[in-house]
Amino acid sequence: MNHVKMYTTQVCPYCLRAKALLKQRGVEHIEEIRVDTDPAARQTMMASTGRRTVPQIFIGDTHVGGCDDLMALDHQGGLVPLLQGA
């Protein structure tokens, strides 16, 4: 299974929703990077994604985007293959 990295904050409902979907799809470990406690991490996130909002989700080397992007990818049937590295 591909590595999953997610930039988050503690109180973000979209982050919780995205984590729940990933767990439903079999992800056992999510590397969480908290941008609310680490301003340098927020700068890194913005530099690599061009976005300011959380969550920002990476599966392997692919930047999926935010929660809505993740949900859309799952709805289109692309999430599980991406997680499996297909």
C-alpha positions in Angstrom: 0.0 0.0 0.0 1.2 3.5 -0.9 2.4 5.8 1.9 -0.3 8.4 2.9 0.8 11.8 4.2 -1.8 14.4 5.3 -1.3 18.0 6.4 -3.9 18.7 9.1 -5.0 20.7 12.1 -6.4 19.4 15.3 -10.0 20.8 14.9 -10.5 20.4 11.2 -13.7 18.4 10.4 -12.6 17.9 6.8 -9.4 16.3 8.1 -11.4 13.9 10.3 -13.7 13.0 7.4 -10.7 12.3 5.1 -9.0 10.2 7.7 -12.2 8.2 8.2 -12.5 7.5 4.4 -8.9 6.4 4.2 -9.3 4.1 7.1 -12.4 2.6 5.5 -10.3 1.9 2.4 -7.8 0.0 4.4 -5.2 2.6 5.3 -3.6 1.6 8.6 -1.2 4.5 9.0 -1.4 8.1 8.0 1.6 10.4 8.4 -0.1 13.4 9.9 1.7 16.8 9.8 0.1 19.3 12.0 0.3 22.8 10.5 -1.5 24.4 13.4 1.5 23.7 15.7 4.3 24.0 13.2 4.3 27.2 11.0 7.3 25.8 9.0 5.2 22.8 8.0 2.4 25.1 6.8 5.0 26.9 4.6 6.2 23.6 3.3 2.6 22.5 2.5 1.9 25.8 0.7 5.1 25.6 -1.3 4.4 22.0 -2.4 0.7 22.3 -3.1 0.0 25.9 -3.8 -2.9 25.7 -1.3 -3.4 27.1 2.2 -6.3 24.9 3.4 -6.2 21.6 5.2 -6.3 18.7 4.7 -3.8 18.4 1.9 -3.4 14.7 1.1 -0.5 12.9 -0.6 -0.7 9.2 -1.6 2.7 8.0 -2.6 4.1 10.9 -4.7 0.6 12.0 -5.9 -0.9 15.1 -4.4 -4.6 14.2 -4.2 -5.7 17.6 -2.8 -8.2 18.2 -0.1 -11.1 16.3 1.4 -13.5 17.0 -1.5 -10.8 15.9 -4.0 -10.3 12.7 -2.0 -14.1 12.0 -1.9 -14.4 12.7 -5.7 -11.4 10.4 -6.4 -13.1 7.6 -4.4 -16.4 8.2 -6.1 -14.7 7.8 -9.5 -13.1 4.6 -8.4 -9.6 5.9 -8.4 -8.8 5.9 -4.7 -8.3 2.2 -4.0 -6.0 1.7 -7.1 -3.9 4.7 -6.1 -3.6 3.4 -2.5 -2.6 0.0 -3.9 0.0 1.5 -6.1 -1.6 0.5 -9.3 
